[in-house]
Amino acid sequence: QFGNMYIMDFGNNRIQQWAPGATFGITVASASMSGPRGLAFDPSGNLATADTGNHRIVLFSVICRKYS
């Protein structure tokens, strides 16, 4: 999305965004997640992941950094 790479870190319960050429990632989702699995973007550019430990699908606005 927008040239960035998104990495789901199951062990640390977070999703990180890596910009092209970056030497470190920015955590874009973590606070209430437990065992995130899989990443997908919807047509609006929102990031979706399965929050398996909490039995839910989380939709995250990458631009605004908001959960729903």
N, CA, C and O atoms as a CHARMM CRD file, in Angstrom:
* protein
*
  272
    1    1 GLN  N      0.84700  -1.18300   0.00000 PROA 1      0.00000
    2    1 GLN  CA     0.00000   0.00000   0.00000 PROA 1      0.00000
    3    1 GLN  C      0.88900   1.24100   0.00000 PROA 1      0.00000
    4    1 GLN  O      1.69700   1.42600   0.91100 PROA 1      0.00000
    5    2 PHE  N      0.74700   2.08100  -1.00200 PROA 2      0.00000
    6    2 PHE  CA     1.50900   3.32600  -1.13300 PROA 2      0.00000
    7    2 PHE  C      3.02000   3.09200  -1.09500 PROA 2      0.00000
    8    2 PHE  O      3.76400   3.95800  -0.63600 PROA 2      0.00000
    9    3 GLY  N      3.48000   1.93800  -1.57000 PROA 3      0.00000
   10    3 GLY  CA     4.89900   1.62700  -1.59700 PROA 3      0.00000
   11    3 GLY  C      5.45100   1.07900  -0.30000 PROA 3      0.00000
   12    3 GLY  O      6.63200   0.74000  -0.22900 PROA 3      0.00000
   13    4 ASN  N      4.62500   0.98500   0.72500 PROA 4      0.00000
   14    4 ASN  CA     5.07000   0.46000   2.01600 PROA 4      0.00000
   15    4 ASN  C      4.86600  -1.04900   2.08100 PROA 4      0.00000
   16    4 ASN  O      4.04200  -1.60500   1.35500 PROA 4      0.00000
   17    5 MET  N      5.61600  -1.70100   2.95000 PROA 5      0.00000
   18    5 MET  CA     5.46000  -3.12200   3.20300 PROA 5      0.00000
   19    5 MET  C      4.89400  -3.27500   4.61700 PROA 5      0.00000
   20    5 MET  O      5.31300  -2.56900   5.53400 PROA 5      0.00000
   21    6 TYR  N      3.94800  -4.19100   4.79100 PROA 6      0.00000
   22    6 TYR  CA     3.33000  -4.43300   6.09400 PROA 6      0.00000
   23    6 TYR  C      3.68600  -5.83500   6.54700 PROA 6      0.00000
   24    6 TYR  O      3.51000  -6.80100   5.80600 PROA 6      0.00000
   25    7 ILE  N      4.18900  -5.94000   7.77200 PROA 7      0.00000
   26    7 ILE  CA     4.63000  -7.21800   8.31900 PROA 7      0.00000
   27    7 ILE  C      3.82300  -7.53700   9.55800 PROA 7      0.00000
   28    7 ILE  O      3.76700  -6.75100  10.50400 PROA 7      0.00000
   29    8 MET  N      3.19700  -8.70800   9.54000 PROA 8      0.00000
   30    8 MET  CA     2.42500  -9.17800  10.68600 PROA 8      0.00000
   31    8 MET  C      3.38600  -9.95200  11.59500 PROA 8      0.00000
   32    8 MET  O      4.00500 -10.92500  11.16600 PROA 8      0.00000
   33    9 ASP  N      3.50500  -9.52300  12.82500 PROA 9      0.00000
   34    9 ASP  CA     4.40600 -10.12000  13.81100 PROA 9      0.00000
   35    9 ASP  C      3.55100 -10.84700  14.84800 PROA 9      0.00000
   36    9 ASP  O      3.15100 -10.26600  15.85700 PROA 9      0.00000
   37   10 PHE  N      3.27600 -12.12900  14.58300 PROA 10     0.00000
   38   10 PHE  CA     2.39300 -12.92600  15.43800 PROA 10     0.00000
   39   10 PHE  C      2.90500 -12.99900  16.87300 PROA 10     0.00000
   40   10 PHE  O      2.12800 -12.83400  17.81400 PROA 10     0.00000
   41   11 GLY  N      4.19400 -13.24100  17.05100 PROA 11     0.00000
   42   11 GLY  CA     4.78200 -13.41300  18.38000 PROA 11     0.00000
   43   11 GLY  C      4.71100 -12.17600  19.26000 PROA 11     0.00000
   44   11 GLY  O      4.62300 -12.28200  20.48300 PROA 11     0.00000
   45   12 ASN  N      4.74900 -11.00200  18.63900 PROA 12     0.00000
   46   12 ASN  CA     4.69300  -9.74600  19.39400 PROA 12     0.00000
   47   12 ASN  C      3.34900  -9.03900  19.26100 PROA 12     0.00000
   48   12 ASN  O      3.19900  -7.89800  19.69700 PROA 12     0.00000
   49   13 ASN  N      2.36500  -9.72100  18.65600 PROA 13     0.00000
   50   13 ASN  CA     0.99800  -9.19100  18.53700 PROA 13     0.00000
   51   13 ASN  C      0.96500  -7.79000  17.93900 PROA 13     0.00000
   52   13 ASN  O      0.39900  -6.86900  18.52700 PROA 13     0.00000
   53   14 ARG  N      1.57700  -7.63500  16.76500 PROA 14     0.00000
   54   14 ARG  CA     1.60100  -6.31000  16.15100 PROA 14     0.00000
   55   14 ARG  C      1.72300  -6.42000  14.63200 PROA 14     0.00000
   56   14 ARG  O      2.06700  -7.46700  14.08300 PROA 14     0.00000
   57   15 ILE  N      1.43100  -5.30800  13.98500 PROA 15     0.00000
   58   15 ILE  CA     1.65500  -5.15500  12.55300 PROA 15     0.00000
   59   15 ILE  C      2.55300  -3.94700  12.38400 PROA 15     0.00000
   60   15 ILE  O      2.30400  -2.88300  12.95100 PROA 15     0.00000
   61   16 GLN  N      3.60600  -4.12700  11.59200 PROA 16     0.00000
   62   16 GLN  CA     4.52700  -3.02100  11.35900 PROA 16     0.00000
   63   16 GLN  C      4.49200  -2.58600   9.90100 PROA 16     0.00000
   64   16 GLN  O      4.28300  -3.39000   8.99300 PROA 16     0.00000
   65   17 GLN  N      4.70100  -1.29800   9.70900 PROA 17     0.00000
   66   17 GLN  CA     4.77400  -0.69800   8.38000 PROA 17     0.00000
   67   17 GLN  C      6.23200  -0.33800   8.11800 PROA 17     0.00000
   68   17 GLN  O      6.88100   0.31400   8.93500 PROA 17     0.00000
   69   18 TRP  N      6.73400  -0.77200   6.96700 PROA 18     0.00000
   70   18 TRP  CA     8.10000  -0.45800   6.56400 PROA 18     0.00000
   71   18 TRP  C      8.05500   0.35400   5.27400 PROA 18     0.00000
   72   18 TRP  O      7.54600  -0.11700   4.25700 PROA 18     0.00000
   73   19 ALA  N      8.57800   1.55500   5.31600 PROA 19     0.00000
   74   19 ALA  CA     8.66000   2.41000   4.13100 PROA 19     0.00000
   75   19 ALA  C      9.85000   1.97000   3.28100 PROA 19     0.00000
   76   19 ALA  O     10.79700   1.38700   3.80900 PROA 19     0.00000
   77   20 PRO  N      9.82000   2.23600   1.98600 PROA 20     0.00000
   78   20 PRO  CA    10.95600   1.88700   1.13100 PROA 20     0.00000
   79   20 PRO  C     12.25600   2.49600   1.66400 PROA 20     0.00000
   80   20 PRO  O     12.31300   3.69300   1.94700 PROA 20     0.00000
   81   21 GLY  N     13.28600   1.67800   1.79800 PROA 21     0.00000
   82   21 GLY  CA    14.58400   2.14100   2.26600 PROA 21     0.00000
   83   21 GLY  C     14.70400   2.32600   3.76700 PROA 21     0.00000
   84   21 GLY  O     15.76400   2.72400   4.25100 PROA 21     0.00000
   85   22 ALA  N     13.64300   2.04500   4.52100 PROA 22     0.00000
   86   22 ALA  CA    13.67400   2.23900   5.98100 PROA 22     0.00000
   87   22 ALA  C     14.57400   1.20300   6.64600 PROA 22     0.00000
   88   22 ALA  O     14.71600   0.08400   6.15400 PROA 22     0.00000
   89   23 THR  N     15.17600   1.58200   7.76100 PROA 23     0.00000
   90   23 THR  CA    16.00200   0.65600   8.52800 PROA 23     0.00000
   91   23 THR  C     15.26100   0.10500   9.74100 PROA 23     0.00000
   92   23 THR  O     15.78000  -0.75800  10.44900 PROA 23     0.00000
   93   24 PHE  N     14.05800   0.59700   9.98100 PROA 24     0.00000
   94   24 PHE  CA    13.20900   0.07500  11.04900 PROA 24     0.00000
   95   24 PHE  C     11.75300   0.30500  10.66600 PROA 24     0.00000
   96   24 PHE  O     11.43700   1.17200   9.85200 PROA 24     0.00000
   97   25 GLY  N     10.87000  -0.49500  11.27200 PROA 25     0.00000
   98   25 GLY  CA     9.44700  -0.38300  10.98700 PROA 25     0.00000
   99   25 GLY  C      8.72500   0.44100  12.03400 PROA 25     0.00000
  100   25 GLY  O      9.22300   0.65100  13.13900 PROA 25     0.00000
  101   26 ILE  N      7.54400   0.90200  11.66500 PROA 26     0.00000
  102   26 ILE  CA     6.66900   1.63600  12.57300 PROA 26     0.00000
  103   26 ILE  C      5.51300   0.71600  12.93000 PROA 26     0.00000
  104   26 ILE  O      4.86000   0.17300  12.04000 PROA 26     0.00000
  105   27 THR  N      5.25100   0.53300  14.21400 PROA 27     0.00000
  106   27 THR  CA     4.12900  -0.29200  14.63600 PROA 27     0.00000
  107   27 THR  C      2.83900   0.46900  14.37500 PROA 27     0.00000
  108   27 THR  O      2.62800   1.55800  14.90900 PROA 27     0.00000
  109   28 VAL  N      1.97300  -0.12000  13.54200 PROA 28     0.00000
  110   28 VAL  CA     0.71700   0.54500  13.18800 PROA 28     0.00000
  111   28 VAL  C     -0.48600  -0.10100  13.86100 PROA 28     0.00000
  112   28 VAL  O     -1.57300   0.47700  13.86800 PROA 28     0.00000
  113   29 ALA  N     -0.30900  -1.28300  14.42300 PROA 29     0.00000
  114   29 ALA  CA    -1.40500  -1.95800  15.12600 PROA 29     0.00000
  115   29 ALA  C     -0.81600  -2.90400  16.15400 PROA 29     0.00000
  116   29 ALA  O      0.04200  -3.72300  15.82500 PROA 29     0.00000
  117   30 SER  N     -1.27400  -2.79800  17.41100 PROA 30     0.00000
  118   30 SER  CA    -0.78300  -3.72000  18.42600 PROA 30     0.00000
  119   30 SER  C     -1.62600  -3.76000  19.68400 PROA 30     0.00000
  120   30 SER  O     -1.87400  -4.84100  20.21800 PROA 30     0.00000
  121   31 ALA  N     -2.06400  -2.63800  20.16100 PROA 31     0.00000
  122   31 ALA  CA    -2.60800  -2.47500  21.51100 PROA 31     0.00000
  123   31 ALA  C     -3.48500  -3.61300  22.00900 PROA 31     0.00000
  124   31 ALA  O     -3.18900  -4.19500  23.05200 PROA 31     0.00000
  125   32 SER  N     -4.53400  -3.94200  21.30900 PROA 32     0.00000
  126   32 SER  CA    -5.47300  -4.92900  21.84000 PROA 32     0.00000
  127   32 SER  C     -5.48800  -6.22400  21.04000 PROA 32     0.00000
  128   32 SER  O     -6.39700  -7.03700  21.21000 PROA 32     0.00000
  129   33 MET  N     -4.51000  -6.43200  20.17700 PROA 33     0.00000
  130   33 MET  CA    -4.50600  -7.63800  19.35300 PROA 33     0.00000
  131   33 MET  C     -3.85700  -8.80100  20.07700 PROA 33     0.00000
  132   33 MET  O     -2.96600  -8.62600  20.90900 PROA 33     0.00000
  133   34 SER  N     -4.33100 -10.00300  19.73600 PROA 34     0.00000
  134   34 SER  CA    -3.78800 -11.22500  20.31200 PROA 34     0.00000
  135   34 SER  C     -3.72900 -12.28800  19.21700 PROA 34     0.00000
  136   34 SER  O     -4.75400 -12.83800  18.81400 PROA 34     0.00000
  137   35 GLY  N     -2.53800 -12.56300  18.75300 PROA 35     0.00000
  138   35 GLY  CA    -2.36500 -13.57900  17.72600 PROA 35     0.00000
  139   35 GLY  C     -2.86400 -13.17700  16.35500 PROA 35     0.00000
  140   35 GLY  O     -3.65200 -13.90600  15.75200 PROA 35     0.00000
  141   36 PRO  N     -2.42000 -12.02100  15.83700 PROA 36     0.00000
  142   36 PRO  CA    -2.87200 -11.61900  14.50500 PROA 36     0.00000
  143   36 PRO  C     -2.37600 -12.59700  13.43900 PROA 36     0.00000
  144   36 PRO  O     -1.25300 -13.09600  13.50300 PROA 36     0.00000
  145   37 ARG  N     -3.24300 -12.85500  12.46200 PROA 37     0.00000
  146   37 ARG  CA    -2.87900 -13.75400  11.35700 PROA 37     0.00000
  147   37 ARG  C     -3.44200 -13.21000  10.05900 PROA 37     0.00000
  148   37 ARG  O     -4.62100 -12.86700   9.96900 PROA 37     0.00000
  149   38 GLY  N     -2.59700 -13.13700   9.07100 PROA 38     0.00000
  150   38 GLY  CA    -3.01800 -12.74100   7.73600 PROA 38     0.00000
  151   38 GLY  C     -3.23900 -11.25200   7.59500 PROA 38     0.00000
  152   38 GLY  O     -3.64100 -10.57500   8.54200 PROA 38     0.00000
  153   39 LEU  N     -2.96900 -10.74800   6.39600 PROA 39     0.00000
  154   39 LEU  CA    -3.15500  -9.33000   6.09300 PROA 39     0.00000
  155   39 LEU  C     -3.81900  -9.20800   4.73200 PROA 39     0.00000
  156   39 LEU  O     -3.51300  -9.96600   3.81200 PROA 39     0.00000
  157   40 ALA  N     -4.72100  -8.25900   4.60900 PROA 40     0.00000
  158   40 ALA  CA    -5.35700  -7.97300   3.31900 PROA 40     0.00000
  159   40 ALA  C     -5.80300  -6.52100   3.31000 PROA 40     0.00000
  160   40 ALA  O     -6.13700  -5.95500   4.35000 PROA 40     0.00000
  161   41 PHE  N     -5.80600  -5.93000   2.13200 PROA 41     0.00000
  162   41 PHE  CA    -6.31900  -4.56900   1.96600 PROA 41     0.00000
  163   41 PHE  C     -7.66500  -4.62900   1.27100 PROA 41     0.00000
  164   41 PHE  O     -7.84400  -5.38900   0.32000 PROA 41     0.00000
  165   42 ASP  N     -8.61800  -3.82400   1.74400 PROA 42     0.00000
  166   42 ASP  CA    -9.91300  -3.72600   1.07300 PROA 42     0.00000
  167   42 ASP  C     -9.80700  -2.66900  -0.03400 PROA 42     0.00000
  168   42 ASP  O     -8.78400  -1.99200  -0.13000 PROA 42     0.00000
  169   43 PRO  N    -10.84200  -2.51300  -0.86900 PROA 43     0.00000
  170   43 PRO  CA   -10.77700  -1.54700  -1.97300 PROA 43     0.00000
  171   43 PRO  C    -10.54400  -0.09900  -1.53600 PROA 43     0.00000
  172   43 PRO  O    -10.07800   0.71700  -2.33100 PROA 43     0.00000
  173   44 SER  N    -10.86100   0.22700  -0.28700 PROA 44     0.00000
  174   44 SER  CA   -10.65500   1.59100   0.21800 PROA 44     0.00000
  175   44 SER  C     -9.26000   1.80500   0.77800 PROA 44     0.00000
  176   44 SER  O     -8.92500   2.91800   1.18600 PROA 44     0.00000
  177   45 GLY  N     -8.43400   0.75600   0.80700 PROA 45     0.00000
  178   45 GLY  CA    -7.07700   0.87300   1.32800 PROA 45     0.00000
  179   45 GLY  C     -6.94800   0.57700   2.80100 PROA 45     0.00000
  180   45 GLY  O     -5.87900   0.78100   3.37700 PROA 45     0.00000
  181   46 ASN  N     -8.02400   0.09400   3.43800 PROA 46     0.00000
  182   46 ASN  CA    -7.95900  -0.29300   4.84900 PROA 46     0.00000
  183   46 ASN  C     -7.30100  -1.66100   4.97000 PROA 46     0.00000
  184   46 ASN  O     -7.46200  -2.51400   4.09800 PROA 46     0.00000
  185   47 LEU  N     -6.57400  -1.86100   6.03400 PROA 47     0.00000
  186   47 LEU  CA    -5.88200  -3.11600   6.29200 PROA 47     0.00000
  187   47 LEU  C     -6.74600  -3.98600   7.19300 PROA 47     0.00000
  188   47 LEU  O     -7.23200  -3.52200   8.22400 PROA 47     0.00000
  189   48 ALA  N     -6.93900  -5.24300   6.81000 PROA 48     0.00000
  190   48 ALA  CA    -7.72100  -6.17800   7.61600 PROA 48     0.00000
  191   48 ALA  C     -6.82400  -7.31300   8.08300 PROA 48     0.00000
  192   48 ALA  O     -5.95000  -7.77100   7.34700 PROA 48     0.00000
  193   49 THR  N     -7.04900  -7.76400   9.31600 PROA 49     0.00000
  194   49 THR  CA    -6.32400  -8.90900   9.84900 PROA 49     0.00000
  195   49 THR  C     -7.24100  -9.70000  10.77200 PROA 49     0.00000
  196   49 THR  O     -8.17400  -9.14900  11.35800 PROA 49     0.00000
  197   50 ALA  N     -6.97200 -10.98300  10.89400 PROA 50     0.00000
  198   50 ALA  CA    -7.70700 -11.81200  11.84300 PROA 50     0.00000
  199   50 ALA  C     -7.00300 -11.71300  13.19100 PROA 50     0.00000
  200   50 ALA  O     -5.81700 -12.02300  13.30400 PROA 50     0.00000
  201   51 ASP  N     -7.72400 -11.28900  14.19100 PROA 51     0.00000
  202   51 ASP  CA    -7.22600 -11.18900  15.56600 PROA 51     0.00000
  203   51 ASP  C     -7.68600 -12.46800  16.26500 PROA 51     0.00000
  204   51 ASP  O     -8.70000 -12.47300  16.96300 PROA 51     0.00000
  205   52 THR  N     -6.92600 -13.55700  16.06900 PROA 52     0.00000
  206   52 THR  CA    -7.39500 -14.88600  16.46700 PROA 52     0.00000
  207   52 THR  C     -7.59900 -15.05300  17.96200 PROA 52     0.00000
  208   52 THR  O     -8.52100 -15.75500  18.37700 PROA 52     0.00000
  209   53 GLY  N     -6.77600 -14.43700  18.76900 PROA 53     0.00000
  210   53 GLY  CA    -6.91400 -14.56000  20.21800 PROA 53     0.00000
  211   53 GLY  C     -8.16700 -13.90500  20.76500 PROA 53     0.00000
  212   53 GLY  O     -8.66400 -14.29100  21.82300 PROA 53     0.00000
  213   54 ASN  N     -8.67900 -12.91400  20.04700 PROA 54     0.00000
  214   54 ASN  CA    -9.89600 -12.20900  20.46200 PROA 54     0.00000
  215   54 ASN  C    -11.09800 -12.57200  19.59300 PROA 54     0.00000
  216   54 ASN  O    -12.17400 -11.99300  19.74300 PROA 54     0.00000
  217   55 HSD  N    -10.91300 -13.54100  18.67600 PROA 55     0.00000
  218   55 HSD  CA   -12.00000 -14.05800  17.83200 PROA 55     0.00000
  219   55 HSD  C    -12.71200 -12.95200  17.06200 PROA 55     0.00000
  220   55 HSD  O    -13.93400 -12.82300  17.13600 PROA 55     0.00000
  221   56 ARG  N    -11.94000 -12.15200  16.32200 PROA 56     0.00000
  222   56 ARG  CA   -12.53700 -11.05500  15.56400 PROA 56     0.00000
  223   56 ARG  C    -11.66800 -10.71100  14.35900 PROA 56     0.00000
  224   56 ARG  O    -10.50600 -11.10700  14.27100 PROA 56     0.00000
  225   57 ILE  N    -12.25500  -9.97400  13.45000 PROA 57     0.00000
  226   57 ILE  CA   -11.53600  -9.39200  12.32200 PROA 57     0.00000
  227   57 ILE  C    -11.36700  -7.91000  12.63600 PROA 57     0.00000
  228   57 ILE  O    -12.33000  -7.23600  13.00300 PROA 57     0.00000
  229   58 VAL  N    -10.15300  -7.40700  12.49200 PROA 58     0.00000
  230   58 VAL  CA    -9.87000  -6.00100  12.77400 PROA 58     0.00000
  231   58 VAL  C     -9.62100  -5.28800  11.44800 PROA 58     0.00000
  232   58 VAL  O     -8.83700  -5.74800  10.61800 PROA 58     0.00000
  233   59 LEU  N    -10.29400  -4.16900  11.26400 PROA 59     0.00000
  234   59 LEU  CA   -10.10600  -3.31900  10.09500 PROA 59     0.00000
  235   59 LEU  C     -9.38300  -2.06700  10.57700 PROA 59     0.00000
  236   59 LEU  O     -9.80000  -1.42800  11.54300 PROA 59     0.00000
  237   60 PHE  N     -8.30900  -1.72900   9.89900 PROA 60     0.00000
  238   60 PHE  CA    -7.44400  -0.65700  10.35800 PROA 60     0.00000
  239   60 PHE  C     -7.20200   0.32600   9.22900 PROA 60     0.00000
  240   60 PHE  O     -6.79100  -0.07500   8.14000 PROA 60     0.00000
  241   61 SER  N     -7.44700   1.60000   9.46600 PROA 61     0.00000
  242   61 SER  CA    -7.16000   2.64100   8.48600 PROA 61     0.00000
  243   61 SER  C     -5.67800   2.98700   8.57200 PROA 61     0.00000
  244   61 SER  O     -5.22800   3.59300   9.54500 PROA 61     0.00000
  245   62 VAL  N     -4.93900   2.60400   7.56700 PROA 62     0.00000
  246   62 VAL  CA    -3.49300   2.83800   7.55600 PROA 62     0.00000
  247   62 VAL  C     -3.18900   4.32900   7.50400 PROA 62     0.00000
  248   62 VAL  O     -2.22200   4.78800   8.11200 PROA 62     0.00000
  249   63 ILE  N     -4.00000   5.08100   6.79000 PROA 63     0.00000
  250   63 ILE  CA    -3.76800   6.52300   6.64900 PROA 63     0.00000
  251   63 ILE  C     -4.04600   7.24800   7.96300 PROA 63     0.00000
  252   63 ILE  O     -3.24200   8.07500   8.39200 PROA 63     0.00000
  253   64 CYS  N     -5.17000   6.95000   8.60100 PROA 64     0.00000
  254   64 CYS  CA    -5.56400   7.63600   9.84100 PROA 64     0.00000
  255   64 CYS  C     -5.08900   6.91300  11.09300 PROA 64     0.00000
  256   64 CYS  O     -5.12000   7.47400  12.18800 PROA 64     0.00000
  257   65 ARG  N     -4.64800   5.67000  10.93200 PROA 65     0.00000
  258   65 ARG  CA    -4.24200   4.81500  12.05400 PROA 65     0.00000
  259   65 ARG  C     -5.35600   4.65900  13.08200 PROA 65     0.00000
  260   65 ARG  O     -5.15300   4.90400  14.27100 PROA 65     0.00000
  261   66 LYS  N     -6.54000   4.24700  12.61400 PROA 66     0.00000
  262   66 LYS  CA    -7.68900   4.01200  13.48400 PROA 66     0.00000
  263   66 LYS  C     -8.19700   2.59600  13.29200 PROA 66     0.00000
  264   66 LYS  O     -8.21400   2.07000  12.17900 PROA 66     0.00000
  265   67 TYR  N     -8.61400   1.98600  14.40100 PROA 67     0.00000
  266   67 TYR  CA    -9.22900   0.65700  14.36400 PROA 67     0.00000
  267   67 TYR  C    -10.72600   0.78000  14.19100 PROA 67     0.00000
  268   67 TYR  O    -11.32300   1.80400  14.52400 PROA 67     0.00000
  269   68 SER  N    -11.33300  -0.28400  13.66200 PROA 68     0.00000
  270   68 SER  CA   -12.78400  -0.42400  13.70600 PROA 68     0.00000
  271   68 SER  C    -13.13600  -1.89700  13.76800 PROA 68     0.00000
  272   68 SER  O    -14.31500  -2.24900  13.81200 PROA 68     0.00000
